[in-house]
Amino acid sequence: MENEKYLQDLSEIKQMMHRSSRFISLSGLSGVFAGFYAILGAIIAKILISRNRFNYEDFSAFSEKNLNNDLIFQLLLLALVVLILAIGTAVFLTTRKAKKNKQKIWDSTTRRLVINFFTPLAAGGIFCLVLLEYSLIGFIAPCMLLFYGLALIHASKYTLGELRSLGYANLVLGLIATQFMGYGLYFWALGFGVFHIIYGIWMYNKHDRKSAL
C-alpha cells in the first residue's frame, strides 16, 4: 500500500511539473478550423488569380515587375483575414478549454510559447514581403511553409509535443514546394489546410475528447 501511494504521489508530482512547464490547453478543434479557413482561402485566392488572368503556374511570371497591384492587395488582404480567423478561433477555443480545466490562460509558460512561436513567424513574414518586393512570388508559399514549420518546432517545447510533428511536416513540405514553383498555392493549401485538419482531429481524439468525457 505504501509503495502504491508513493508511486501515485510521484505521478501527481510529475503531472504538476509537466503542467507548470508546458501550456497544455491547446484545442485540437482550433487546428481543424484553421485548416478549413486555409482551404477556403486557397480556393478564393485561386478564383481571384483566375479572374485577373494571372497564370500562377507560368514560371516566367515569377520575375515580372509589372504585377497587378490590385491582385497583390486582394491576396494580402485575404491572407490577413485567414490569419485573423485562425488566431481568433484558436484563442477562443483554447481559452474555453483552459477555463473548463481550471488552468491559467496567461503565465510565464504562455509568454515563452508566444515569443518562441511568433519570432520565427514574424521573420518569415518580413522575408516574404521582401520576396514580394522583388517579384519573386514563386518562393513565397514555400517560405511561408518553411518558417511556419520552424515556428511550430521552436514553440513545441513549451506545449504539447505533437505540435513538433506538424512543424516537421510543414518544413519538409516547404522544401519540396521549392521544386514545384508553379504549384505553391496547392502546397500552401495542403500544409496549412489538410495537415491542420488531420492534426486537429488527431489532437481532439487524443486530448480534448478525454477531457470532455
DRENPA-3360 file (N, C-alpha, C; in nm, 2 decimals, always signed):
BEGIN
1 = MENEKYLQ = +0.08/-0.12/+0.00/+0.00/+0.00/+0.00/+0.09/+0.13/+0.00 ~ +0.19/+0.13/+0.08/+0.28/+0.24/+0.09/+0.35/+0.26/-0.04 ~ +0.39/+0.16/-0.11/+0.46/+0.17/-0.24/+0.36/+0.23/-0.34 ~ +0.24/+0.18/-0.34/+0.14/+0.23/-0.44/+0.11/+0.38/-0.41 ~ +0.10/+0.42/-0.29/+0.08/+0.56/-0.26/+0.20/+0.64/-0.30 ~ +0.32/+0.59/-0.28/+0.44/+0.66/-0.32/+0.45/+0.68/-0.47 ~ +0.41/+0.57/-0.54/+0.41/+0.58/-0.69/+0.31/+0.68/-0.74 ~ +0.19/+0.68/-0.67/+0.08/+0.78/-0.71/+0.13/+0.92/-0.68;
9 = DLSEIKQM = +0.20/+0.94/-0.57/+0.25/+1.08/-0.54/+0.35/+1.12/-0.64 ~ +0.44/+1.03/-0.68/+0.53/+1.06/-0.79/+0.47/+1.10/-0.92 ~ +0.36/+1.02/-0.95/+0.29/+1.05/-1.08/+0.22/+1.19/-1.07 ~ +0.16/+1.22/-0.96/+0.10/+1.36/-0.94/+0.20/+1.47/-0.95 ~ +0.32/+1.45/-0.89/+0.42/+1.55/-0.89/+0.47/+1.57/-1.04 ~ +0.49/+1.45/-1.11/+0.53/+1.46/-1.25/+0.43/+1.54/-1.33 ~ +0.30/+1.51/-1.31/+0.20/+1.58/-1.39/+0.20/+1.73/-1.35 ~ +0.22/+1.77/-1.23/+0.22/+1.91/-1.19/+0.34/+1.98/-1.26;
17 = MHRSSRFI = +0.46/+1.91/-1.26/+0.57/+1.97/-1.32/+0.55/+1.98/-1.47 ~ +0.49/+1.89/-1.53/+0.46/+1.89/-1.67/+0.37/+2.01/-1.71 ~ +0.26/+2.03/-1.62/+0.17/+2.14/-1.65/+0.23/+2.27/-1.62 ~ +0.33/+2.28/-1.53/+0.39/+2.41/-1.50/+0.49/+2.45/-1.60 ~ +0.54/+2.36/-1.68/+0.65/+2.39/-1.78/+0.59/+2.39/-1.92 ~ +0.47/+2.34/-1.94/+0.41/+2.34/-2.07/+0.27/+2.39/-2.07 ~ +0.23/+2.46/-2.18/+0.09/+2.50/-2.20/+0.02/+2.39/-2.27 ~ -0.07/+2.32/-2.20/-0.14/+2.20/-2.25/-0.28/+2.22/-2.28;
25 = SLSGLSGV = -0.33/+2.35/-2.29/-0.47/+2.37/-2.32/-0.50/+2.40/-2.46 ~ -0.40/+2.38/-2.55/-0.43/+2.40/-2.69/-0.55/+2.31/-2.74 ~ -0.64/+2.37/-2.81/-0.76/+2.29/-2.86/-0.73/+2.23/-2.99 ~ -0.76/+2.10/-3.00/-0.75/+2.03/-3.13/-0.85/+2.09/-3.24 ~ -0.96/+2.13/-3.19/-1.06/+2.19/-3.28/-1.01/+2.31/-3.35 ~ -0.93/+2.39/-3.28/-0.87/+2.51/-3.35/-0.79/+2.48/-3.47 ~ -0.72/+2.36/-3.47/-0.65/+2.32/-3.58/-0.74/+2.28/-3.70 ~ -0.85/+2.22/-3.67/-0.95/+2.18/-3.77/-1.00/+2.31/-3.84;
33 = FAGFYAIL = -1.04/+2.40/-3.75/-1.10/+2.53/-3.81/-0.99/+2.60/-3.89 ~ -0.87/+2.61/-3.84/-0.76/+2.68/-3.91/-0.74/+2.61/-4.05 ~ -0.75/+2.48/-4.05/-0.74/+2.41/-4.18/-0.85/+2.44/-4.28 ~ -0.97/+2.45/-4.23/-1.08/+2.48/-4.32/-1.07/+2.63/-4.37 ~ -1.03/+2.72/-4.28/-1.01/+2.86/-4.32/-0.90/+2.86/-4.43 ~ -0.79/+2.79/-4.42/-0.68/+2.79/-4.51/-0.73/+2.74/-4.65 ~ -0.80/+2.63/-4.65/-0.85/+2.57/-4.77/-0.95/+2.66/-4.84 ~ -1.04/+2.72/-4.76/-1.13/+2.82/-4.82/-1.06/+2.94/-4.88;
41 = GAIIAKIL = -0.95/+2.99/-4.80/-0.87/+3.10/-4.85/-0.80/+3.06/-4.98 ~ -0.75/+2.94/-4.99/-0.68/+2.90/-5.11/-0.78/+2.89/-5.23 ~ -0.90/+2.85/-5.21/-1.00/+2.84/-5.32/-1.03/+2.99/-5.37 ~ -1.05/+3.08/-5.27/-1.08/+3.22/-5.31/-0.96/+3.28/-5.38 ~ -0.84/+3.25/-5.33/-0.72/+3.30/-5.40/-0.71/+3.25/-5.54 ~ -0.74/+3.13/-5.56/-0.74/+3.07/-5.70/-0.84/+3.14/-5.79 ~ -0.96/+3.17/-5.73/-1.06/+3.24/-5.81/-1.01/+3.38/-5.85 ~ -0.95/+3.45/-5.75/-0.91/+3.59/-5.77/-0.80/+3.59/-5.88;
49 = ISRNRFNY = -0.71/+3.49/-5.87/-0.60/+3.48/-5.97/-0.65/+3.45/-6.11 ~ -0.75/+3.37/-6.12/-0.81/+3.33/-6.25/-0.88/+3.46/-6.31 ~ -0.96/+3.53/-6.22/-1.03/+3.65/-6.27/-0.94/+3.76/-6.32 ~ -0.82/+3.77/-6.26/-0.72/+3.87/-6.30/-0.64/+3.82/-6.42 ~ -0.67/+3.70/-6.47/-0.60/+3.64/-6.58/-0.45/+3.64/-6.56 ~ -0.41/+3.61/-6.43/-0.27/+3.59/-6.40/-0.24/+3.44/-6.39 ~ -0.15/+3.39/-6.47/-0.12/+3.25/-6.47/-0.02/+3.22/-6.37 ~ -0.07/+3.18/-6.25/+0.02/+3.15/-6.14/+0.12/+3.03/-6.17;
57 = EDFSAFSE = +0.08/+2.94/-6.26/+0.16/+2.83/-6.29/+0.26/+2.86/-6.40 ~ +0.26/+2.98/-6.45/+0.36/+3.02/-6.55/+0.49/+3.06/-6.49 ~ +0.59/+2.98/-6.50/+0.72/+3.01/-6.43/+0.78/+3.15/-6.47 ~ +0.76/+3.19/-6.59/+0.81/+3.31/-6.64/+0.75/+3.43/-6.57 ~ +0.63/+3.42/-6.51/+0.57/+3.53/-6.44/+0.62/+3.56/-6.31 ~ +0.71/+3.47/-6.26/+0.76/+3.48/-6.12/+0.85/+3.60/-6.11 ~ +0.91/+3.64/-6.21/+1.01/+3.75/-6.20/+0.97/+3.88/-6.27 ~ +0.84/+3.88/-6.31/+0.79/+4.00/-6.38/+0.78/+4.12/-6.28;
65 = KNLNNDLI = +0.81/+4.24/-6.33/+0.80/+4.36/-6.24/+0.66/+4.42/-6.24 ~ +0.59/+4.40/-6.35/+0.46/+4.47/-6.37/+0.34/+4.38/-6.32 ~ +0.35/+4.34/-6.20/+0.24/+4.26/-6.14/+0.12/+4.35/-6.11 ~ +0.00/+4.28/-6.11/-0.12/+4.35/-6.09/-0.13/+4.39/-5.94 ~ -0.12/+4.52/-5.91/-0.12/+4.57/-5.77/-0.25/+4.54/-5.70 ~ -0.36/+4.55/-5.77/-0.49/+4.51/-5.71/-0.50/+4.37/-5.67 ~ -0.44/+4.28/-5.75/-0.44/+4.14/-5.72/-0.35/+4.11/-5.60 ~ -0.24/+4.18/-5.59/-0.15/+4.16/-5.47/-0.22/+4.21/-5.35;
73 = FQLLLLAL = -0.29/+4.32/-5.35/-0.36/+4.37/-5.24/-0.47/+4.28/-5.19 ~ -0.54/+4.22/-5.29/-0.65/+4.13/-5.26/-0.60/+4.00/-5.19 ~ -0.49/+3.95/-5.24/-0.43/+3.83/-5.19/-0.37/+3.86/-5.05 ~ -0.31/+3.97/-5.03/-0.26/+4.00/-4.89/-0.37/+4.02/-4.79 ~ -0.48/+4.09/-4.84/-0.60/+4.11/-4.75/-0.66/+3.97/-4.72 ~ -0.67/+3.89/-4.82/-0.72/+3.75/-4.79/-0.64/+3.67/-4.69 ~ -0.51/+3.68/-4.71/-0.42/+3.61/-4.62/-0.43/+3.66/-4.48 ~ -0.45/+3.80/-4.46/-0.47/+3.86/-4.33/-0.60/+3.81/-4.27;
81 = VVLILAIG = -0.71/+3.80/-4.35/-0.83/+3.76/-4.29/-0.83/+3.62/-4.25 ~ -0.76/+3.53/-4.32/-0.74/+3.39/-4.29/-0.67/+3.38/-4.16 ~ -0.56/+3.46/-4.15/-0.48/+3.46/-4.03/-0.55/+3.50/-3.90 ~ -0.63/+3.61/-3.92/-0.71/+3.66/-3.80/-0.82/+3.56/-3.76 ~ -0.88/+3.50/-3.86/-0.98/+3.40/-3.82/-0.92/+3.28/-3.75 ~ -0.80/+3.23/-3.80/-0.74/+3.12/-3.74/-0.69/+3.15/-3.60 ~ -0.63/+3.27/-3.58/-0.58/+3.30/-3.45/-0.70/+3.33/-3.35 ~ -0.80/+3.40/-3.40/-0.91/+3.43/-3.32/-0.99/+3.30/-3.27;
89 = TAVFLTTR = -1.00/+3.21/-3.36/-1.07/+3.08/-3.32/-0.98/+3.00/-3.23 ~ -0.85/+3.00/-3.25/-0.76/+2.93/-3.16/-0.76/+2.99/-3.02 ~ -0.76/+3.12/-3.01/-0.77/+3.19/-2.88/-0.90/+3.16/-2.81 ~ -1.01/+3.17/-2.88/-1.14/+3.14/-2.82/-1.15/+3.00/-2.77 ~ -1.12/+2.90/-2.85/-1.14/+2.76/-2.81/-1.04/+2.72/-2.71 ~ -0.91/+2.77/-2.72/-0.81/+2.74/-2.62/-0.85/+2.80/-2.48 ~ -0.90/+2.93/-2.48/-0.94/+2.99/-2.36/-1.05/+2.92/-2.29 ~ -1.15/+2.87/-2.38/-1.26/+2.80/-2.32/-1.22/+2.67/-2.26;
97 = KAKKNKQK = -1.12/+2.60/-2.33/-1.07/+2.47/-2.27/-0.99/+2.49/-2.15 ~ -0.91/+2.60/-2.14/-0.83/+2.63/-2.02/-0.92/+2.66/-1.90 ~ -1.03/+2.74/-1.92/-1.12/+2.77/-1.82/-1.20/+2.64/-1.77 ~ -1.23/+2.56/-1.86/-1.30/+2.44/-1.83/-1.21/+2.35/-1.74 ~ -1.08/+2.34/-1.77/-0.99/+2.26/-1.70/-0.93/+2.34/-1.58 ~ -0.98/+2.46/-1.55/-0.93/+2.54/-1.44/-0.78/+2.56/-1.45 ~ -0.73/+2.60/-1.57/-0.59/+2.63/-1.59/-0.57/+2.77/-1.62 ~ -0.46/+2.83/-1.59/-0.43/+2.97/-1.62/-0.41/+2.99/-1.78;
105 = IWDSTTRR = -0.47/+3.10/-1.82/-0.45/+3.13/-1.96/-0.32/+3.19/-2.00 ~ -0.28/+3.29/-1.91/-0.16/+3.37/-1.94/-0.06/+3.36/-1.82 ~ +0.05/+3.30/-1.84/+0.16/+3.29/-1.74/+0.29/+3.29/-1.81 ~ +0.40/+3.27/-1.74/+0.53/+3.27/-1.80/+0.55/+3.16/-1.91 ~ +0.48/+3.05/-1.89/+0.49/+2.95/-2.00/+0.42/+2.99/-2.12 ~ +0.31/+3.05/-2.11/+0.24/+3.10/-2.23/+0.31/+3.21/-2.30 ~ +0.38/+3.30/-2.22/+0.46/+3.40/-2.28/+0.58/+3.34/-2.36 ~ +0.64/+3.24/-2.30/+0.75/+3.18/-2.38/+0.70/+3.11/-2.50;
113 = LVINFFTP = +0.58/+3.05/-2.49/+0.53/+2.99/-2.61/+0.50/+3.09/-2.72 ~ +0.44/+3.20/-2.69/+0.40/+3.30/-2.78/+0.53/+3.36/-2.85 ~ +0.63/+3.39/-2.76/+0.76/+3.45/-2.81/+0.83/+3.35/-2.91 ~ +0.84/+3.23/-2.87/+0.91/+3.13/-2.95/+0.83/+3.10/-3.08 ~ +0.70/+3.11/-3.08/+0.62/+3.09/-3.20/+0.63/+3.20/-3.30 ~ +0.60/+3.33/-3.24/+0.59/+3.44/-3.33/+0.72/+3.50/-3.38 ~ +0.83/+3.47/-3.31/+0.96/+3.52/-3.36/+1.00/+3.47/-3.49 ~ +1.01/+3.34/-3.51/+1.03/+3.29/-3.65/+0.93/+3.32/-3.75;
121 = LAAGGIFC = +0.80/+3.33/-3.70/+0.69/+3.36/-3.79/+0.70/+3.50/-3.84 ~ +0.73/+3.59/-3.75/+0.75/+3.73/-3.79/+0.86/+3.75/-3.89 ~ +0.97/+3.68/-3.86/+1.09/+3.69/-3.95/+1.05/+3.64/-4.09 ~ +0.97/+3.53/-4.09/+0.93/+3.47/-4.22/+0.84/+3.57/-4.29 ~ +0.75/+3.63/-4.22/+0.66/+3.73/-4.28/+0.73/+3.84/-4.35 ~ +0.83/+3.90/-4.28/+0.91/+4.00/-4.33/+0.99/+3.96/-4.46 ~ +1.04/+3.84/-4.45/+1.12/+3.78/-4.56/+1.03/+3.76/-4.68 ~ +0.90/+3.72/-4.66/+0.81/+3.70/-4.77/+0.77/+3.84/-4.84;
129 = LVLLEYSL = +0.77/+3.94/-4.75/+0.74/+4.07/-4.81/+0.86/+4.12/-4.90 ~ +0.98/+4.08/-4.86/+1.10/+4.11/-4.94/+1.09/+4.04/-5.07 ~ +1.05/+3.91/-5.07/+1.03/+3.84/-5.19/+0.93/+3.90/-5.28 ~ +0.82/+3.95/-5.22/+0.72/+4.02/-5.30/+0.77/+4.15/-5.36 ~ +0.86/+4.22/-5.28/+0.92/+4.34/-5.33/+1.00/+4.32/-5.46 ~ +1.06/+4.20/-5.47/+1.15/+4.17/-5.58/+1.07/+4.08/-5.68 ~ +0.94/+4.07/-5.66/+0.85/+4.00/-5.75/+0.89/+3.85/-5.76 ~ +0.95/+3.79/-5.66/+0.98/+3.65/-5.65/+0.87/+3.57/-5.59;
137 = IGFIAPCM = +0.75/+3.58/-5.65/+0.63/+3.53/-5.58/+0.63/+3.38/-5.58 ~ +0.70/+3.32/-5.66/+0.71/+3.17/-5.66/+0.77/+3.11/-5.54 ~ +0.85/+3.19/-5.47/+0.91/+3.14/-5.34/+0.83/+3.17/-5.22 ~ +0.73/+3.25/-5.23/+0.65/+3.30/-5.11/+0.59/+3.18/-5.04 ~ +0.51/+3.10/-5.11/+0.44/+2.99/-5.05/+0.53/+2.89/-4.98 ~ +0.64/+2.85/-5.05/+0.74/+2.76/-4.99/+0.80/+2.82/-4.86 ~ +0.83/+2.95/-4.87/+0.89/+3.01/-4.75/+0.80/+3.02/-4.63 ~ +0.67/+3.05/-4.66/+0.57/+3.05/-4.56/+0.56/+2.92/-4.49;
145 = LLFYGLAL = +0.56/+2.81/-4.56/+0.56/+2.68/-4.50/+0.69/+2.65/-4.42 ~ +0.80/+2.69/-4.47/+0.93/+2.67/-4.41/+0.93/+2.74/-4.27 ~ +0.90/+2.87/-4.27/+0.91/+2.95/-4.15/+0.80/+2.91/-4.05 ~ +0.68/+2.87/-4.10/+0.58/+2.82/-4.01/+0.62/+2.69/-3.95 ~ +0.68/+2.60/-4.02/+0.73/+2.48/-3.97/+0.83/+2.50/-3.86 ~ +0.92/+2.59/-3.89/+1.02/+2.63/-3.79/+0.96/+2.69/-3.66 ~ +0.86/+2.77/-3.68/+0.79/+2.83/-3.56/+0.72/+2.73/-3.48 ~ +0.66/+2.63/-3.54/+0.59/+2.52/-3.46/+0.70/+2.44/-3.39;
153 = IHASKYTL = +0.81/+2.40/-3.46/+0.91/+2.32/-3.39/+0.97/+2.40/-3.27 ~ +0.99/+2.53/-3.29/+1.05/+2.61/-3.19/+0.96/+2.62/-3.07 ~ +0.83/+2.63/-3.09/+0.73/+2.65/-2.98/+0.69/+2.52/-2.92 ~ +0.71/+2.41/-2.98/+0.66/+2.28/-2.93/+0.72/+2.24/-2.80 ~ +0.84/+2.29/-2.76/+0.89/+2.26/-2.63/+0.82/+2.32/-2.52 ~ +0.73/+2.42/-2.54/+0.65/+2.48/-2.44/+0.51/+2.44/-2.44 ~ +0.47/+2.34/-2.52/+0.33/+2.30/-2.53/+0.34/+2.15/-2.56 ~ +0.23/+2.10/-2.61/+0.22/+1.95/-2.65/+0.32/+1.91/-2.75;
161 = GELRSLGY = +0.39/+1.81/-2.73/+0.50/+1.76/-2.81/+0.45/+1.73/-2.95 ~ +0.32/+1.69/-2.97/+0.27/+1.66/-3.10/+0.28/+1.77/-3.20 ~ +0.29/+1.89/-3.15/+0.30/+2.01/-3.24/+0.43/+2.00/-3.32 ~ +0.53/+1.94/-3.27/+0.65/+1.93/-3.34/+0.64/+1.85/-3.47 ~ +0.55/+1.75/-3.47/+0.53/+1.66/-3.59/+0.47/+1.75/-3.70 ~ +0.37/+1.83/-3.66/+0.31/+1.92/-3.76/+0.42/+2.02/-3.81 ~ +0.51/+2.06/-3.73/+0.61/+2.15/-3.77/+0.70/+2.09/-3.87 ~ +0.75/+1.97/-3.84/+0.84/+1.90/-3.94/+0.77/+1.87/-4.07;
169 = ANLVLGLI = +0.64/+1.83/-4.06/+0.56/+1.81/-4.18/+0.56/+1.93/-4.27 ~ +0.53/+2.05/-4.22/+0.53/+2.17/-4.30/+0.67/+2.21/-4.34 ~ +0.77/+2.18/-4.26/+0.91/+2.21/-4.30/+0.95/+2.13/-4.43 ~ +0.92/+2.00/-4.42/+0.95/+1.92/-4.53/+0.87/+1.95/-4.66 ~ +0.74/+1.98/-4.64/+0.66/+2.02/-4.75/+0.71/+2.15/-4.81 ~ +0.75/+2.25/-4.73/+0.81/+2.37/-4.79/+0.93/+2.35/-4.87 ~ +1.01/+2.26/-4.83/+1.13/+2.22/-4.91/+1.10/+2.16/-5.04 ~ +1.00/+2.07/-5.03/+0.95/+2.00/-5.16/+0.89/+2.11/-5.25;
177 = ATQFMGYG = +0.81/+2.20/-5.19/+0.75/+2.30/-5.28/+0.84/+2.39/-5.35 ~ +0.97/+2.40/-5.31/+1.06/+2.49/-5.38/+1.10/+2.42/-5.52 ~ +1.07/+2.30/-5.53/+1.10/+2.23/-5.66/+0.98/+2.23/-5.75 ~ +0.87/+2.28/-5.71/+0.74/+2.28/-5.79/+0.69/+2.42/-5.78 ~ +0.76/+2.52/-5.84/+0.73/+2.66/-5.82/+0.59/+2.70/-5.86 ~ +0.54/+2.64/-5.97/+0.41/+2.68/-6.02/+0.29/+2.63/-5.94 ~ +0.32/+2.55/-5.84/+0.21/+2.49/-5.76/+0.21/+2.52/-5.61 ~ +0.27/+2.64/-5.58/+0.28/+2.68/-5.45/+0.15/+2.70/-5.37;
185 = LYFWALGF = +0.05/+2.74/-5.44/-0.08/+2.76/-5.38/-0.14/+2.62/-5.34 ~ -0.11/+2.52/-5.41/-0.16/+2.39/-5.38/-0.09/+2.33/-5.26 ~ +0.04/+2.35/-5.25/+0.12/+2.31/-5.14/+0.08/+2.39/-5.01 ~ +0.05/+2.52/-5.03/+0.00/+2.60/-4.92/-0.13/+2.55/-4.86 ~ -0.22/+2.51/-4.95/-0.35/+2.45/-4.91/-0.32/+2.32/-4.84 ~ -0.23/+2.24/-4.89/-0.20/+2.11/-4.82/-0.14/+2.13/-4.69 ~ -0.04/+2.22/-4.67/+0.03/+2.24/-4.54/-0.06/+2.31/-4.44 ~ -0.12/+2.42/-4.48/-0.20/+2.50/-4.38/-0.34/+2.45/-4.37;
193 = GVFHIIYG = -0.39/+2.37/-4.47/-0.52/+2.32/-4.47/-0.53/+2.18/-4.43 ~ -0.50/+2.09/-4.52/-0.51/+1.94/-4.49/-0.43/+1.90/-4.37 ~ -0.31/+1.94/-4.36/-0.23/+1.90/-4.24/-0.29/+1.94/-4.11 ~ -0.34/+2.07/-4.11/-0.40/+2.12/-3.99/-0.53/+2.04/-3.95 ~ -0.61/+2.01/-4.05/-0.73/+1.93/-4.02/-0.69/+1.79/-3.96 ~ -0.60/+1.72/-4.03/-0.55/+1.59/-3.98/-0.50/+1.60/-3.84 ~ -0.41/+1.70/-3.81/-0.35/+1.73/-3.68/-0.46/+1.76/-3.58 ~ -0.56/+1.85/-3.62/-0.66/+1.89/-3.52/-0.75/+1.77/-3.48;
201 = IWMYNKHD = -0.79/+1.69/-3.58/-0.87/+1.57/-3.54/-0.79/+1.47/-3.45 ~ -0.66/+1.45/-3.49/-0.58/+1.36/-3.41/-0.57/+1.42/-3.26 ~ -0.54/+1.55/-3.25/-0.53/+1.60/-3.11/-0.66/+1.60/-3.04 ~ -0.77/+1.63/-3.11/-0.90/+1.63/-3.04/-0.93/+1.49/-2.99 ~ -0.91/+1.38/-3.07/-0.93/+1.25/-3.02/-0.84/+1.21/-2.91 ~ -0.72/+1.26/-2.91/-0.62/+1.22/-2.81/-0.63/+1.29/-2.68 ~ -0.67/+1.42/-2.68/-0.67/+1.50/-2.56/-0.81/+1.56/-2.53 ~ -0.87/+1.63/-2.62/-0.99/+1.70/-2.59/-1.11/+1.61/-2.56;
209 = RKSAL = -1.12/+1.50/-2.64/-1.23/+1.41/-2.61/-1.23/+1.35/-2.48 ~ -1.10/+1.32/-2.43/-1.09/+1.26/-2.30/-1.14/+1.35/-2.19 ~ -1.10/+1.48/-2.20/-1.14/+1.58/-2.10/-1.29/+1.61/-2.11 ~ -1.35/+1.58/-2.22/-1.50/+1.61/-2.24/-1.58/+1.50/-2.18 ~ -1.52/+1.38/-2.16/-1.60/+1.26/-2.11/-1.61/+1.27/-1.96;
% end
